[in-house]
């Protein structure tokens, strides 16, 4: 079954002509086996699978950014209509635009509906409930520091709207000369709000492009997160990624006596 998504731009609530972007999208679409149609200033993108659709993120992002989606007195919205209904992005840092468009295409693309059809009620309601609670940010910095017997692995970056974000993993080194087991509560997680939680990590998966974190509901509440699932997109060079992997490996080794989350740190050269 083919998958697809509809894309349009609205400036102050009015759709702009999609003909401006056809020249940039069409050649790349042909290379990737994507069918492009235009209806009422809406781009309709369909393909056999979602990967080729995501390959069009760059020209779509450039089209959007060309209308100046900033926090000014006019509203520029990039609108997606996919398997869960309609979602919009109205602002992001320009250097994150392509990544955000790609992520949205991957998430929102779904079955192609015939004219007059739409997603079922349950799916649309679920999307409305889930979409605002998607957690995550883009990390552009990693720091691994060990001081006074405490190892800290920190990721720092920003959300789509430029809000600073941070996620830290801390663990006590049991080989430290002044280590006191009574002071060791296990793996500690902190965010930019500096509210700690201990041993609330259920699973973690590290890949080249992201760090996926799954927490207990209690830990998510203590950290002030909107959901127990957190996806940190990684914009790190190979050396930084290697430092992150090694740092996390040590932290989990230190805290193994307190909790054993499901871990996938990926291959060293991945």
C-alpha positions as CSV (number, residue, x, y, z in Angstrom):
1,X,0.0,0.0,0.0
2,X,1.5,3.4,-0.9
3,X,2.1,6.0,1.7
4,X,1.8,9.8,1.4
5,X,1.5,13.2,3.0
6,X,0.1,16.6,1.9
7,X,2.1,19.7,2.5
8,X,1.1,23.4,2.3
9,X,2.2,26.8,3.6
10,X,-0.2,29.3,5.1
11,X,0.7,32.9,5.6
12,X,-1.7,34.6,8.0
13,X,-4.1,31.8,7.4
14,X,-4.0,32.0,3.6
15,X,-2.4,29.2,1.5
16,X,0.4,30.3,-0.8
17,X,0.9,29.0,-4.3
18,X,2.7,25.7,-4.3
19,X,3.9,26.2,-7.9
20,X,6.9,28.0,-6.5
21,X,8.4,24.8,-5.1
22,X,7.5,22.4,-7.8
23,X,10.7,23.1,-9.7
24,X,12.8,22.2,-6.7
25,X,10.8,19.2,-5.6
26,X,10.0,17.4,-8.9
27,X,13.5,16.4,-10.0
28,X,14.4,15.0,-6.6
29,X,11.1,13.3,-6.4
30,X,11.7,11.5,-9.6
31,X,15.1,10.3,-8.4
32,X,13.5,8.8,-5.3
33,X,10.3,7.4,-6.9
34,X,8.0,9.9,-5.4
35,X,4.8,11.1,-7.2
36,X,4.1,14.8,-6.8
37,X,0.7,16.3,-7.5
38,X,-0.7,19.8,-6.7
39,X,-4.2,20.4,-5.7
40,X,-5.5,23.8,-4.5
41,X,-2.0,24.9,-3.5
42,X,-1.4,21.7,-1.6
43,X,1.5,19.4,-2.5
44,X,0.5,15.7,-2.5
45,X,3.5,13.4,-2.1
46,X,3.2,9.7,-2.4
47,X,5.6,6.8,-2.6
48,X,5.9,3.0,-2.0
49,X,7.4,3.7,1.4
50,X,8.1,6.6,3.7
51,X,11.9,6.8,3.2
52,X,11.8,8.5,-0.3
53,X,9.2,11.0,1.0
54,X,11.7,12.1,3.7
55,X,14.3,12.7,1.0
56,X,12.3,15.8,0.0
57,X,12.7,17.5,3.3
58,X,15.4,19.9,2.1
59,X,13.4,21.6,-0.7
60,X,10.2,21.6,1.4
61,X,12.1,23.2,4.3
62,X,13.6,25.8,1.9
63,X,10.2,26.6,0.6
64,X,8.9,27.2,4.1
65,X,11.9,29.2,5.2
66,X,11.6,31.4,2.2
67,X,8.4,32.9,3.7
68,X,10.3,33.9,6.8
69,X,8.7,31.8,9.6
70,X,9.8,33.9,12.5
71,X,8.3,35.1,15.7
72,X,7.1,38.3,14.0
73,X,3.7,39.9,13.5
74,X,2.8,37.6,10.7
75,X,2.2,33.9,11.0
76,X,3.8,31.5,8.6
77,X,2.8,27.8,9.1
78,X,4.0,24.7,7.4
79,X,1.1,22.4,7.4
80,X,1.1,18.6,7.1
81,X,-1.9,16.4,6.5
82,X,-1.1,12.7,7.0
83,X,-2.3,9.6,8.7
84,X,-3.2,11.3,12.0
85,X,-4.9,14.4,10.6
86,X,-3.3,17.8,10.4
87,X,-0.3,19.2,12.2
88,X,1.5,22.6,11.8
89,X,5.0,24.0,12.6
90,X,5.1,27.8,12.8
91,X,8.6,28.5,14.0
92,X,12.0,26.8,14.4
93,X,15.7,27.7,14.2
94,X,16.6,27.9,10.5
95,X,19.5,25.5,10.9
96,X,17.0,22.9,12.3
97,X,14.4,23.3,9.6
98,X,15.4,20.4,7.4
99,X,15.7,18.0,10.3
100,X,12.3,19.0,11.6
101,X,10.6,18.7,8.3
102,X,12.2,15.2,7.8
103,X,11.1,14.1,11.2
104,X,7.6,15.3,10.6
105,X,7.3,13.5,7.3
106,X,8.6,10.3,8.8
107,X,6.1,10.5,11.7
108,X,3.0,11.8,9.9
109,X,3.1,10.0,6.5
110,X,0.7,7.1,6.2
111,X,-1.9,5.4,4.0
112,X,-3.2,7.4,1.0
113,X,-6.9,8.1,1.3
114,X,-9.2,8.4,-1.6
115,X,-11.2,11.6,-2.1
116,X,-13.7,12.0,0.8
117,X,-11.9,9.6,3.0
118,X,-10.0,10.5,6.2
119,X,-8.4,8.7,9.2
120,X,-10.8,7.0,11.6
121,X,-12.1,8.9,14.7
122,X,-10.0,6.9,17.1
123,X,-6.8,7.5,15.2
124,X,-7.5,11.3,14.9
125,X,-8.4,11.6,18.6
126,X,-5.3,9.7,19.6
127,X,-3.1,12.0,17.4
128,X,-4.6,15.1,19.0
129,X,-3.8,13.7,22.4
130,X,-0.3,12.4,21.6
131,X,1.1,15.1,19.4
132,X,1.5,17.9,22.0
133,X,3.2,15.5,24.3
134,X,6.0,14.4,22.1
135,X,9.2,15.0,24.0
136,X,12.6,15.7,22.5
137,X,15.2,18.2,21.5
138,X,18.3,18.4,19.3
139,X,21.6,18.0,21.1
140,X,24.6,19.8,19.7
141,X,27.0,19.4,22.7
142,X,28.1,16.4,24.8
143,X,30.1,16.7,28.0
144,X,31.6,13.8,30.0
145,X,33.2,14.8,33.3
146,X,34.2,12.9,36.4
147,X,34.7,15.0,39.6
148,X,34.9,13.8,43.2
149,X,33.9,10.3,42.3
150,X,30.8,11.3,40.3
151,X,30.6,10.7,36.5
152,X,28.4,13.1,34.6
153,X,27.3,12.5,31.0
154,X,25.4,15.6,29.7
155,X,23.7,16.4,26.4
156,X,22.8,20.0,25.7
157,X,20.9,21.6,22.9
158,X,17.6,23.3,22.0
159,X,14.0,22.5,21.1
160,X,12.4,23.5,17.8
161,X,11.5,26.9,19.2
162,X,15.1,27.6,20.4
163,X,14.4,26.8,24.1
164,X,17.6,25.5,25.8
165,X,17.4,21.9,26.9
166,X,19.7,19.5,28.8
167,X,19.7,15.9,29.9
168,X,22.3,14.5,32.3
169,X,23.2,11.0,33.5
170,X,25.1,10.8,36.8
171,X,26.6,7.8,38.6
172,X,29.0,7.3,41.5
173,X,32.2,5.5,40.8
174,X,32.5,2.7,43.4
175,X,36.3,2.6,42.9
176,X,36.7,6.2,44.1
177,X,38.8,6.4,47.2
178,X,36.1,8.2,49.2
179,X,33.2,6.3,47.9
180,X,30.4,5.8,50.4
181,X,27.8,3.2,49.5
182,X,25.3,4.9,51.8
183,X,25.5,8.0,49.6
184,X,25.1,6.1,46.3
185,X,21.4,6.0,45.3
186,X,22.1,4.7,41.7
187,X,21.7,6.3,38.3
188,X,20.6,9.9,38.6
189,X,18.9,11.8,35.7
190,X,18.5,15.6,35.5
191,X,17.2,18.0,33.0
192,X,17.7,21.8,32.6
193,X,15.2,22.2,35.5
194,X,17.8,20.5,37.8
195,X,15.1,18.3,39.4
196,X,16.7,14.9,39.9
197,X,15.3,11.4,39.7
198,X,17.0,8.1,40.5
199,X,16.7,4.7,38.8
200,X,13.8,5.7,36.7
201,X,15.3,4.7,33.4
202,X,13.6,1.7,31.7
203,X,15.3,1.6,28.4
204,X,17.9,3.5,26.3
205,X,18.9,3.1,22.7
206,X,21.8,5.0,21.1
207,X,22.0,5.2,17.3
208,X,24.0,7.6,15.1
209,X,21.1,10.1,14.8
210,X,19.3,9.8,18.1
211,X,19.2,8.8,21.7
212,X,15.9,7.2,22.7
213,X,15.1,7.2,26.4
214,X,12.1,5.5,28.1
215,X,11.4,6.3,31.7
216,X,8.9,5.3,34.4
217,X,5.9,7.5,34.7
218,X,7.1,8.6,38.1
219,X,10.5,9.6,36.8
220,X,9.0,11.6,33.9
221,X,6.8,13.5,36.4
222,X,9.8,14.2,38.7
223,X,11.8,15.5,35.7
224,X,8.9,17.7,34.6
225,X,8.7,15.9,31.2
226,X,5.4,15.6,29.3
227,X,5.9,11.9,28.5
228,X,7.9,9.0,29.6
229,X,9.4,8.7,26.1
230,X,12.1,11.1,25.2
231,X,13.9,11.3,21.8
232,X,17.1,13.3,21.7
233,X,18.3,14.0,18.1
234,X,22.1,14.0,18.0
235,X,24.0,16.5,15.9
236,X,27.4,15.3,17.1
237,X,30.6,14.5,15.2
238,X,32.1,10.9,15.4
239,X,34.4,11.8,18.3
240,X,31.6,13.3,20.3
241,X,29.4,10.3,19.6
242,X,32.2,8.0,20.7
243,X,32.6,10.0,23.9
244,X,28.8,9.8,24.6
245,X,28.8,6.0,24.0
246,X,31.8,5.4,26.3
247,X,30.5,7.8,29.0
248,X,27.1,6.1,29.1
249,X,28.7,2.7,29.2
250,X,30.7,3.6,32.3
251,X,27.7,5.3,34.0
252,X,25.6,2.2,33.6
253,X,28.4,0.0,34.8
254,X,28.7,2.1,38.0
255,X,25.0,2.0,38.6
256,X,24.4,-1.7,37.7
257,X,23.9,-2.7,41.4
258,X,20.8,-0.4,41.6
259,X,19.0,-0.8,38.4
260,X,19.3,-2.7,35.1
261,X,17.5,-0.9,32.3
262,X,17.4,-2.3,28.8
263,X,20.4,-0.9,27.0
264,X,21.4,-0.7,23.4
265,X,24.5,1.6,23.0
266,X,25.0,0.5,19.4
267,X,28.2,-0.6,17.7
268,X,31.4,1.5,18.4
269,X,31.8,2.4,14.7
270,X,28.1,2.8,13.9
